[in-house]
Amino acid sequence: MAKKSWKERNARKERTVAKYADLRNKLKKEKDYVGLSMLPRDASPTRLVNRCAVTGRRRSFLRRFRLSRITFREMASAGLLPGVTKSSW
């Protein structure tokens, strides 16, 4: 389980990215790199981290389900993910 502060930090970054998205696009079209450099660092979308929606784990993240592999396996085994079946051959 990730620390609460890490989850909150990532949520704050997401809000900052959304706030400055239009301004960033405008500055990029104008090729105003000085203006871009004056924006906050967290306004860049590359600073966001994919985290598991349940545990907050950032490693081994499955984008399709927005879960970590461990949480995905637990939920799939419990039948909590619709359309996911265990394969066997």
N, C-alpha and C positions, 0 to 999 in steps of 0.2 A: 504494500500500500504506500503510495507516494505521500509525502508530507503535504499538509494542507496549504502551506505557504507556496509550494511549487505549483499546485493547482491554481491558486489565486493569482500568482504571478503570470501564468499562461493566460488566464482569463483577462487580466489587465492588458496584456499584450494584444489580445484579440480585439478588445475595445479600441485600443490605440490605432491598430491597423485599420479598422473600420472607419474611425474618425478621420484619418488622413488619406484615405484611399482616393477620393476624387482629386484632392490637391496634388497627390503624388502623380496621378495620371496626367494632370494638366501640366505639371512641371516637366515630366518626361517628354510630352509631345513638343513642348517649347525648347527642349534640350537645355533647360536651366539647371545645370548640375550644381551650381553654387546654392541655389534655392533648395535643391534636394538635400544637400549636405547640412542645411540649417534645420531640417526637420528632426524630430526626436529619433533616436536609434530604433526604438521599439515600433516606429511607424512602418518599418520594413517588414513585409510578409515573410521573409526568410527567417526572421527571428522567432516565429511560431514553432511550437513543437507538437507533434501528434501525440496525444496521450489517450490512454484507455478511459472510456467514459465511466467505468465502474471503479477501477482501482487507481487510475492516474499513472500507471506504468508507461514509460515512454519507449522502452525497447521491445522488440518483437511485436509491433503494432500491425494489426490487420485493418487496412483502410476500409474495405468493403463493409465490415461490421463495426468499425470504430472501437474495437476491443483488443486487448493483448491476447497472445496465444493461450495463456493459462486460463484467463477468464472465458475465452471462447470455448475452450475444451470443456470446462466445467458446465457452462450454460448449454452447450450442445448435448452433452451427456445427460443433462437433466431434462432435455426436451424444451428448453426455453427459447430456442431460436427457430422460428418457423422456416421450413424448407431445407433445413440442414439435417442430413442423415449420415450416419457412420458408414463408411464404405467397407465392404469385405469381399474378398474374392478367393 
